[in-house]
Amino acid sequence: MYHFSAALVFSFLLSFHGWAQAPATSPQQLLLKDYRPVSLYRTSNPPVKKAKYPVIDMHSHAYVNGEAEMDQWVKTMDSVGIEKTVIMTYQTGPTFDSLARVFSKYPDRFVLFCGFDYTGYDQPGYGPAAVKELERCVRMGARGIGELGDKGKGLIYSKPVPAPGMHIDDPRMNPLIEKCGALGIPISIHVAEPIWMYAAMDSTNDGLMNAYPWRVNIEPGVLNHTEMIATLENAVKKHPNTTFIACHYANCSYDLNILGKLMDQYGNLYADNAARYAETATIPRFVAKFYQKYQDRIVFGTDMGTLGSMYRIALRIMETEDEHFYEQELFGYHWAVNGYGLPDAVLKKVYYDNARKLLGNFDE
């Protein structure tokens, strides 16, 4: 897609080690981190200020500190058409309870997911206490689990206790996953990372600028991308009565057919699109076809903060056919992005209907 000179890429890599000098005006000395192209194409539609249809954001986090920031967040949600936001807390115990109290100020606007309690996961007898804590969190208002996270080293996202070395398909997870099915709550799980983070960190990596700081080093005991997808499939297959939401398209943006094949086989697997707009807006026609085929299994998410500009760039990509524009504050890549131009029927499902189905009755 982009062909960087060896000197340009080398200068970029040097900058991470503090060796590079201040940027010069010559392109031969320009650091990749300072490259800020401006599209000269005149193809844009009117700016998208508000979602075309009501939206449930199925992937966000507890970004705010204090009531004032929460109040502003709700105002922003109103301005861009976000009806509800799911807060992935990772948490159990007193911290989850505290977050439940904080967000209870807006019970109609925020939905909380809790984590799993991994205390003692490496000891005999793990399971019953964790299931009891899950049931308690649900009584406190949790409507799902998330965001579980495993980039190859194990389930290390949940707080306060991570579970390095244990993956979602581990037999120790069975009682928790089965209980989620019985309770009718979904599990949102992040597996792996985008493929650019596994590729060589050199001039052949077209996502180099973003990939380098997020790179995955495959060491002994760390699962690679293919192995991570296998853990997800194993769990989804083993627990057909539990609904799974693969965060970030299961990090298969580079080949959505991998995710599509899993969805074809397992009716209990869904995906969110959160924070993978940059990785998919480079191939809008292919992505639009993917949404058309799996329109009943994809939910909208952000995972990028609370600013109005953040929401509007996501909506622009979802709704318009704008071509070759840049977003360099949210996205770390140096490639241009394009709108998917999704049809109304698909937007309604991805924005709202699919999430409503997964979350159940908001009034219960």
GUDOZA-368519 format. One record per residue (C-alpha): residue in one letter; x, y, z. Coordinates in steps of 0.001 Angstrom, whole numbers. Each point is the difference from the previous one (the first is absolute). Layout:
% residues N
<node aa="A" X="X" Y="Y" Z="Z"/>
...
//
This chain:
% residues 364
<node aa="M" X="0" Y="0" Z="0"/>
<node aa="Y" X="2647" Y="2502" Z="1073"/>
<node aa="H" X="3672" Y="-307" Z="-912"/>
<node aa="F" X="2272" Y="1683" Z="2523"/>
<node aa="S" X="3628" Y="639" Z="-782"/>
<node aa="A" X="2483" Y="-1951" Z="2075"/>
<node aa="A" X="1364" Y="3256" Z="1372"/>
<node aa="L" X="-3445" Y="1156" Z="1074"/>
<node aa="V" X="-822" Y="-3246" Z="1813"/>
<node aa="F" X="3439" Y="-172" Z="1575"/>
<node aa="S" X="-413" Y="3540" Z="1297"/>
<node aa="F" X="-3346" Y="-972" Z="1483"/>
<node aa="L" X="1458" Y="-3001" Z="1791"/>
<node aa="L" X="2885" Y="2031" Z="1327"/>
<node aa="S" X="-2427" Y="2479" Z="1491"/>
<node aa="F" X="-1337" Y="-2660" Z="2367"/>
<node aa="H" X="3463" Y="-342" Z="1520"/>
<node aa="G" X="553" Y="3708" Z="414"/>
<node aa="W" X="2709" Y="121" Z="-2646"/>
<node aa="A" X="-1710" Y="2101" Z="-2658"/>
<node aa="Q" X="599" Y="3703" Z="-428"/>
<node aa="A" X="-2730" Y="2649" Z="-244"/>
<node aa="P" X="-2097" Y="-307" Z="-3195"/>
<node aa="A" X="1357" Y="1849" Z="-3001"/>
<node aa="T" X="-1965" Y="1405" Z="-2892"/>
<node aa="S" X="1572" Y="-2344" Z="-2536"/>
<node aa="P" X="-2157" Y="-3079" Z="-782"/>
<node aa="Q" X="3182" Y="-2069" Z="153"/>
<node aa="Q" X="312" Y="870" Z="3675"/>
<node aa="L" X="-3695" Y="-59" Z="936"/>
<node aa="L" X="-834" Y="-2312" Z="2892"/>
<node aa="L" X="-2941" Y="-2289" Z="-580"/>
<node aa="K" X="-1508" Y="1069" Z="3321"/>
<node aa="D" X="-130" Y="3588" Z="-1335"/>
<node aa="Y" X="-1630" Y="-892" Z="-3306"/>
<node aa="R" X="-3445" Y="1614" Z="-98"/>
<node aa="P" X="-1429" Y="-211" Z="-3519"/>
<node aa="V" X="-3041" Y="2092" Z="-937"/>
<node aa="S" X="-2349" Y="-1420" Z="-2610"/>
<node aa="L" X="-489" Y="2284" Z="-2991"/>
<node aa="Y" X="-2926" Y="-1990" Z="-1394"/>
<node aa="R" X="-3391" Y="1729" Z="-114"/>
<node aa="T" X="-2428" Y="-2904" Z="314"/>
<node aa="S" X="-1571" Y="427" Z="3423"/>
<node aa="N" X="-3659" Y="3" Z="909"/>
<node aa="P" X="-1371" Y="2447" Z="2596"/>
<node aa="P" X="1545" Y="-686" Z="3437"/>
<node aa="V" X="-1730" Y="-2593" Z="2150"/>
<node aa="K" X="-978" Y="1783" Z="3199"/>
<node aa="K" X="-2409" Y="-2576" Z="1410"/>
<node aa="A" X="-681" Y="-3680" Z="-602"/>
<node aa="K" X="-2662" Y="-700" Z="-2568"/>
<node aa="Y" X="-1738" Y="-2354" Z="2436"/>
<node aa="P" X="143" Y="-564" Z="3796"/>
<node aa="V" X="3203" Y="-1688" Z="1136"/>
<node aa="I" X="1016" Y="-2321" Z="2825"/>
<node aa="D" X="3756" Y="174" Z="482"/>
<node aa="M" X="915" Y="-3541" Z="1020"/>
<node aa="H" X="3634" Y="665" Z="841"/>
<node aa="S" X="1179" Y="2832" Z="2182"/>
<node aa="H" X="1705" Y="389" Z="3371"/>
<node aa="A" X="-233" Y="2053" Z="3194"/>
<node aa="Y" X="1896" Y="2934" Z="-1483"/>
<node aa="V" X="-1467" Y="2728" Z="2212"/>
<node aa="N" X="1224" Y="1392" Z="3302"/>
<node aa="G" X="-2803" Y="1556" Z="1992"/>
<node aa="E" X="-3562" Y="1082" Z="-663"/>
<node aa="A" X="879" Y="3008" Z="-2115"/>
<node aa="E" X="1797" Y="-2151" Z="-2565"/>
<node aa="M" X="-2840" Y="-2513" Z="25"/>
<node aa="D" X="-2541" Y="2761" Z="-559"/>
<node aa="Q" X="2037" Y="1253" Z="-2949"/>
<node aa="W" X="244" Y="-3502" Z="-1399"/>
<node aa="V" X="-3775" Y="-377" Z="55"/>
<node aa="K" X="-374" Y="3359" Z="-1752"/>
<node aa="T" X="2419" Y="-1183" Z="-2659"/>
<node aa="M" X="-1901" Y="-3266" Z="-379"/>
<node aa="D" X="-3189" Y="2013" Z="-504"/>
<node aa="S" X="1637" Y="2195" Z="-2612"/>
<node aa="V" X="1200" Y="-2925" Z="-2131"/>
<node aa="G" X="-2940" Y="-2370" Z="485"/>
<node aa="I" X="1386" Y="-2564" Z="2463"/>
<node aa="E" X="-2948" Y="-1325" Z="2001"/>
<node aa="K" X="1931" Y="-2330" Z="2301"/>
<node aa="T" X="3625" Y="-849" Z="696"/>
<node aa="V" X="1334" Y="-3296" Z="1315"/>
<node aa="I" X="2783" Y="505" Z="2536"/>
<node aa="M" X="2539" Y="-2807" Z="-45"/>
<node aa="T" X="1215" Y="176" Z="3599"/>
<node aa="Y" X="2232" Y="-3126" Z="155"/>
<node aa="Q" X="-862" Y="118" Z="3707"/>
<node aa="T" X="-1484" Y="-2110" Z="2773"/>
<node aa="G" X="-391" Y="567" Z="3750"/>
<node aa="P" X="-110" Y="3443" Z="1624"/>
<node aa="T" X="1379" Y="1778" Z="-3058"/>
<node aa="F" X="-2824" Y="-1279" Z="-2180"/>
<node aa="D" X="-2496" Y="1018" Z="2682"/>
<node aa="S" X="1519" Y="3486" Z="90"/>
<node aa="L" X="-287" Y="372" Z="-3769"/>
<node aa="A" X="-3583" Y="-1253" Z="135"/>
<node aa="R" X="-815" Y="2755" Z="2478"/>
<node aa="V" X="1773" Y="2670" Z="-2041"/>
<node aa="F" X="-1734" Y="-824" Z="-3270"/>
<node aa="S" X="-3378" Y="-472" Z="1696"/>
<node aa="K" X="-453" Y="3760" Z="-382"/>
<node aa="Y" X="-970" Y="-774" Z="-3591"/>
<node aa="P" X="-1619" Y="-3443" Z="189"/>
<node aa="D" X="-1607" Y="430" Z="-3421"/>
<node aa="R" X="3251" Y="965" Z="-1715"/>
<node aa="F" X="2657" Y="-2394" Z="1283"/>
<node aa="V" X="138" Y="-3802" Z="146"/>
<node aa="L" X="2778" Y="-1626" Z="2025"/>
<node aa="F" X="1906" Y="-3198" Z="-739"/>
<node aa="C" X="2065" Y="-1593" Z="2784"/>
<node aa="G" X="3087" Y="-2190" Z="-88"/>
<node aa="F" X="715" Y="-3465" Z="1323"/>
<node aa="D" X="1655" Y="-492" Z="3381"/>
<node aa="Y" X="3188" Y="-1959" Z="-632"/>
<node aa="T" X="1090" Y="-117" Z="3634"/>
<node aa="G" X="1629" Y="-3375" Z="559"/>
<node aa="Y" X="-299" Y="-1057" Z="-3641"/>
<node aa="D" X="3363" Y="-1772" Z="320"/>
<node aa="Q" X="-1062" Y="-1911" Z="3098"/>
<node aa="P" X="-2086" Y="-3191" Z="395"/>
<node aa="G" X="-3701" Y="624" Z="466"/>
<node aa="Y" X="-245" Y="3132" Z="-2139"/>
<node aa="G" X="-3480" Y="654" Z="-1338"/>
<node aa="P" X="-2871" Y="2" Z="2518"/>
<node aa="A" X="981" Y="3269" Z="1685"/>
<node aa="A" X="483" Y="1679" Z="-3371"/>
<node aa="V" X="-3457" Y="-1130" Z="-1107"/>
<node aa="K" X="-1512" Y="1415" Z="3193"/>
<node aa="E" X="1711" Y="3332" Z="-630"/>
<node aa="L" X="-1321" Y="12" Z="-3563"/>
<node aa="E" X="-3532" Y="-558" Z="1276"/>
<node aa="R" X="456" Y="2781" Z="2529"/>
<node aa="C" X="1226" Y="2454" Z="-2657"/>
<node aa="V" X="-3041" Y="-816" Z="-2115"/>
<node aa="R" X="-2226" Y="764" Z="2971"/>
<node aa="M" X="1871" Y="3311" Z="282"/>
<node aa="G" X="-929" Y="802" Z="-3585"/>
<node aa="A" X="2595" Y="-1601" Z="-2299"/>
<node aa="R" X="-1552" Y="-817" Z="-3380"/>
<node aa="G" X="2976" Y="-1801" Z="-1500"/>
<node aa="I" X="3659" Y="-911" Z="405"/>
<node aa="G" X="2777" Y="2102" Z="-1395"/>
<node aa="E" X="2284" Y="834" Z="-1209"/>
<node aa="L" X="1884" Y="-3236" Z="459"/>
<node aa="G" X="3367" Y="400" Z="-1644"/>
<node aa="D" X="2653" Y="-2388" Z="-1246"/>
<node aa="K" X="2782" Y="1081" Z="-2329"/>
<node aa="G" X="1829" Y="-3304" Z="317"/>
<node aa="K" X="1174" Y="-4" Z="3606"/>
<node aa="G" X="-3337" Y="-916" Z="1546"/>
<node aa="L" X="-3048" Y="1769" Z="1392"/>
<node aa="I" X="1758" Y="2995" Z="1479"/>
<node aa="Y" X="-2577" Y="2773" Z="-472"/>
<node aa="S" X="-2290" Y="-762" Z="2928"/>
<node aa="K" X="623" Y="1871" Z="3231"/>
<node aa="P" X="1143" Y="-122" Z="2703"/>
<node aa="V" X="1307" Y="-3537" Z="-678"/>
<node aa="P" X="1302" Y="-926" Z="-3482"/>
<node aa="A" X="427" Y="-3602" Z="-1152"/>
<node aa="P" X="3219" Y="-311" Z="-2008"/>
<node aa="G" X="329" Y="-3363" Z="-1716"/>
<node aa="M" X="-3748" Y="-755" Z="61"/>
<node aa="H" X="-1913" Y="461" Z="-3246"/>
<node aa="I" X="-3728" Y="142" Z="-702"/>
<node aa="D" X="-117" Y="-3686" Z="-1019"/>
<node aa="D" X="1661" Y="-1204" Z="3205"/>
<node aa="P" X="-2136" Y="-2585" Z="1859"/>
<node aa="R" X="169" Y="2206" Z="3108"/>
<node aa="M" X="-2134" Y="2536" Z="-1885"/>
<node aa="N" X="-2824" Y="-2450" Z="-677"/>
<node aa="P" X="-2145" Y="670" Z="3118"/>
<node aa="L" X="150" Y="3770" Z="-532"/>
<node aa="I" X="-830" Y="-186" Z="-3690"/>
<node aa="E" X="-2835" Y="-2442" Z="598"/>
<node aa="K" X="-1421" Y="2250" Z="2712"/>
<node aa="C" X="-22" Y="2931" Z="-2450"/>
<node aa="G" X="-2089" Y="-2118" Z="-2335"/>
<node aa="A" X="-2405" Y="-861" Z="2800"/>
<node aa="L" X="-266" Y="3657" Z="1003"/>
<node aa="G" X="-506" Y="1089" Z="-3614"/>
<node aa="I" X="2894" Y="2472" Z="-16"/>
<node aa="P" X="2610" Y="352" Z="-2774"/>
<node aa="I" X="3779" Y="-197" Z="329"/>
<node aa="S" X="2004" Y="2665" Z="-1842"/>
<node aa="I" X="3541" Y="-1160" Z="-605"/>
<node aa="H" X="3024" Y="1546" Z="-1650"/>
<node aa="V" X="2310" Y="-2598" Z="-1531"/>
<node aa="A" X="3285" Y="674" Z="-1790"/>
<node aa="E" X="920" Y="3313" Z="-1646"/>
<node aa="P" X="-118" Y="1275" Z="-3607"/>
<node aa="I" X="2295" Y="-1941" Z="-2308"/>
<node aa="W" X="2313" Y="2983" Z="-541"/>
<node aa="M" X="1095" Y="-317" Z="3636"/>
<node aa="Y" X="1384" Y="-3482" Z="-767"/>
<node aa="A" X="1708" Y="882" Z="-3285"/>
<node aa="A" X="3636" Y="1004" Z="-395"/>
<node aa="M" X="629" Y="3525" Z="1262"/>
<node aa="D" X="1647" Y="1154" Z="-3208"/>
<node aa="S" X="-699" Y="1737" Z="-3307"/>
<node aa="T" X="-2339" Y="-2802" Z="-1153"/>
<node aa="N" X="-2533" Y="647" Z="2778"/>
<node aa="D" X="-2586" Y="2404" Z="-1388"/>
<node aa="G" X="-1415" Y="618" Z="3470"/>
<node aa="L" X="3423" Y="626" Z="1495"/>
<node aa="M" X="-668" Y="3313" Z="1732"/>
<node aa="N" X="-2868" Y="-1415" Z="2075"/>
<node aa="A" X="1302" Y="-3561" Z="157"/>
<node aa="Y" X="3346" Y="800" Z="1561"/>
<node aa="P" X="-1186" Y="1244" Z="3418"/>
<node aa="W" X="-2623" Y="-2781" Z="184"/>
<node aa="R" X="2218" Y="-2779" Z="-1380"/>
<node aa="V" X="-421" Y="-3531" Z="1341"/>
<node aa="N" X="3166" Y="-1892" Z="809"/>
<node aa="I" X="-570" Y="-3731" Z="-316"/>
<node aa="E" X="2015" Y="-1573" Z="2771"/>
<node aa="P" X="-179" Y="-3453" Z="1579"/>
<node aa="G" X="-3446" Y="-444" Z="1499"/>
<node aa="V" X="-1563" Y="2854" Z="-2035"/>
<node aa="L" X="-2608" Y="-1052" Z="-2550"/>
<node aa="N" X="146" Y="1411" Z="-3511"/>
<node aa="H" X="-2934" Y="1433" Z="-1956"/>
<node aa="T" X="-1206" Y="-3320" Z="-1421"/>
<node aa="E" X="243" Y="-1685" Z="3385"/>
<node aa="M" X="-1959" Y="2807" Z="1628"/>
<node aa="I" X="-2854" Y="-354" Z="-2489"/>
<node aa="A" X="23" Y="-3729" Z="731"/>
<node aa="T" X="-549" Y="626" Z="3729"/>
<node aa="L" X="-3034" Y="2114" Z="-855"/>
<node aa="E" X="-1415" Y="-2636" Z="-2316"/>
<node aa="N" X="556" Y="-2738" Z="2568"/>
<node aa="A" X="-1961" Y="1921" Z="2623"/>
<node aa="V" X="-2821" Y="996" Z="-2336"/>
<node aa="K" X="-343" Y="-3572" Z="-1251"/>
<node aa="K" X="129" Y="-1507" Z="3497"/>
<node aa="H" X="-2675" Y="2344" Z="1399"/>
<node aa="P" X="-2792" Y="305" Z="-2599"/>
<node aa="N" X="-2458" Y="1376" Z="2574"/>
<node aa="T" X="2206" Y="2970" Z="846"/>
<node aa="T" X="245" Y="3066" Z="-2225"/>
<node aa="F" X="3450" Y="1349" Z="-810"/>
<node aa="I" X="794" Y="3419" Z="-1472"/>
<node aa="A" X="3398" Y="73" Z="-1672"/>
<node aa="C" X="1307" Y="3510" Z="597"/>
<node aa="H" X="1630" Y="1803" Z="-2924"/>
<node aa="Y" X="-1159" Y="-2602" Z="-2567"/>
<node aa="A" X="2130" Y="-2531" Z="1943"/>
<node aa="N" X="2918" Y="2053" Z="-1349"/>
<node aa="C" X="-493" Y="-1520" Z="-3434"/>
<node aa="S" X="-279" Y="3322" Z="-1835"/>
<node aa="Y" X="2628" Y="-1107" Z="-2492"/>
<node aa="D" X="-2104" Y="-3032" Z="-967"/>
<node aa="L" X="-3595" Y="244" Z="1152"/>
<node aa="N" X="-653" Y="-3346" Z="-1665"/>
<node aa="I" X="1581" Y="-1610" Z="3082"/>
<node aa="L" X="-2690" Y="1557" Z="2173"/>
<node aa="G" X="-2672" Y="-704" Z="-2597"/>
<node aa="K" X="778" Y="-3718" Z="-35"/>
<node aa="L" X="-324" Y="-113" Z="3774"/>
<node aa="M" X="-3346" Y="1800" Z="-157"/>
<node aa="D" X="-1169" Y="-2427" Z="-2675"/>
<node aa="Q" X="715" Y="-2916" Z="2337"/>
<node aa="Y" X="-1045" Y="1423" Z="3377"/>
<node aa="G" X="-3257" Y="1842" Z="497"/>
<node aa="N" X="1051" Y="1133" Z="3475"/>
<node aa="L" X="2861" Y="2167" Z="-1308"/>
<node aa="Y" X="-383" Y="3738" Z="-620"/>
<node aa="A" X="2599" Y="2713" Z="-582"/>
<node aa="D" X="415" Y="3651" Z="795"/>
<node aa="N" X="1772" Y="2463" Z="-2293"/>
<node aa="A" X="1488" Y="2167" Z="2755"/>
<node aa="A" X="3311" Y="1760" Z="-602"/>
<node aa="R" X="611" Y="-1770" Z="-3296"/>
<node aa="Y" X="-1324" Y="2675" Z="-2326"/>
<node aa="A" X="3480" Y="878" Z="-1230"/>
<node aa="E" X="824" Y="-3618" Z="-796"/>
<node aa="T" X="-3184" Y="-556" Z="-2029"/>
<node aa="A" X="-709" Y="3398" Z="-1570"/>
<node aa="T" X="2844" Y="-670" Z="-2421"/>
<node aa="I" X="-2083" Y="-2746" Z="-1677"/>
<node aa="P" X="-3529" Y="1463" Z="107"/>
<node aa="R" X="-1594" Y="-2037" Z="-2790"/>
<node aa="F" X="1091" Y="-3324" Z="1473"/>
<node aa="V" X="-1067" Y="1112" Z="3478"/>
<node aa="A" X="-3412" Y="1168" Z="-1227"/>
<node aa="K" X="-603" Y="-3444" Z="-1495"/>
<node aa="F" X="1046" Y="-1595" Z="3279"/>
<node aa="Y" X="-2489" Y="2162" Z="1913"/>
<node aa="Q" X="-2715" Y="-874" Z="-2502"/>
<node aa="K" X="587" Y="-3728" Z="497"/>
<node aa="Y" X="363" Y="112" Z="3798"/>
<node aa="Q" X="-2310" Y="2911" Z="750"/>
<node aa="D" X="-1733" Y="-1957" Z="2780"/>
<node aa="R" X="3251" Y="-805" Z="1825"/>
<node aa="I" X="1959" Y="3275" Z="196"/>
<node aa="V" X="-425" Y="2701" Z="2641"/>
<node aa="F" X="1309" Y="3558" Z="76"/>
<node aa="G" X="2693" Y="1039" Z="2456"/>
<node aa="T" X="2495" Y="2808" Z="480"/>
<node aa="D" X="2658" Y="-727" Z="2681"/>
<node aa="M" X="1679" Y="3322" Z="-802"/>
<node aa="G" X="-1040" Y="2441" Z="2716"/>
<node aa="T" X="-2903" Y="2434" Z="312"/>
<node aa="L" X="652" Y="2909" Z="-2366"/>
<node aa="G" X="-2664" Y="989" Z="-2497"/>
<node aa="S" X="2596" Y="14" Z="-2771"/>
<node aa="M" X="750" Y="-3659" Z="760"/>
<node aa="Y" X="-3620" Y="-1028" Z="-422"/>
<node aa="R" X="-392" Y="2039" Z="-3167"/>
<node aa="I" X="2967" Y="-1603" Z="-1750"/>
<node aa="A" X="-1427" Y="-3458" Z="786"/>
<node aa="L" X="-3420" Y="1040" Z="-1303"/>
<node aa="R" X="1561" Y="1512" Z="-3112"/>
<node aa="I" X="1712" Y="-3286" Z="-782"/>
<node aa="M" X="-3159" Y="-2008" Z="649"/>
<node aa="E" X="-2449" Y="2176" Z="-1903"/>
<node aa="T" X="1737" Y="1826" Z="-2853"/>
<node aa="E" X="1839" Y="-881" Z="-3174"/>
<node aa="D" X="2640" Y="2668" Z="617"/>
<node aa="E" X="3338" Y="-1004" Z="-1469"/>
<node aa="H" X="3661" Y="530" Z="808"/>
<node aa="F" X="-96" Y="2103" Z="3139"/>
<node aa="Y" X="2275" Y="-82" Z="3034"/>
<node aa="E" X="-567" Y="-328" Z="3729"/>
<node aa="Q" X="3321" Y="264" Z="1780"/>
<node aa="E" X="-953" Y="889" Z="3554"/>
<node aa="L" X="-1994" Y="-3170" Z="661"/>
<node aa="F" X="1695" Y="-2323" Z="-2493"/>
<node aa="G" X="3737" Y="-538" Z="71"/>
<node aa="Y" X="356" Y="-1156" Z="-3594"/>
<node aa="H" X="1143" Y="2177" Z="-2859"/>
<node aa="W" X="-2406" Y="-1373" Z="-2554"/>
<node aa="A" X="-3172" Y="1676" Z="-1212"/>
<node aa="V" X="-3424" Y="-1349" Z="991"/>
<node aa="N" X="-3373" Y="-211" Z="-1740"/>
<node aa="G" X="-3657" Y="-361" Z="911"/>
<node aa="Y" X="-1780" Y="-3350" Z="-178"/>
<node aa="G" X="-3237" Y="1604" Z="-1207"/>
<node aa="L" X="-2193" Y="-2565" Z="1781"/>
<node aa="P" X="-3687" Y="-165" Z="-988"/>
<node aa="D" X="-2682" Y="1074" Z="2444"/>
<node aa="A" X="-1226" Y="-3514" Z="787"/>
<node aa="V" X="3520" Y="-1074" Z="1009"/>
<node aa="L" X="661" Y="3141" Z="2011"/>
<node aa="K" X="-3155" Y="-483" Z="2061"/>
<node aa="K" X="1041" Y="-3512" Z="972"/>
<node aa="V" X="3653" Y="753" Z="731"/>
<node aa="Y" X="-739" Y="3261" Z="1794"/>
<node aa="Y" X="-2852" Y="-1248" Z="2160"/>
<node aa="D" X="-2017" Y="-3153" Z="-682"/>
<node aa="N" X="2777" Y="-2558" Z="477"/>
<node aa="A" X="1135" Y="1576" Z="3264"/>
<node aa="R" X="-3567" Y="122" Z="1254"/>
<node aa="K" X="-296" Y="-3713" Z="-657"/>
<node aa="L" X="3234" Y="-752" Z="1868"/>
<node aa="L" X="-760" Y="2196" Z="2999"/>
<node aa="G" X="-3604" Y="-1068" Z="423"/>
<node aa="N" X="-2622" Y="2086" Z="1735"/>
<node aa="F" X="1480" Y="3282" Z="1226"/>
<node aa="D" X="-2868" Y="449" Z="2430"/>
<node aa="E" X="484" Y="-3224" Z="1938"/>
//
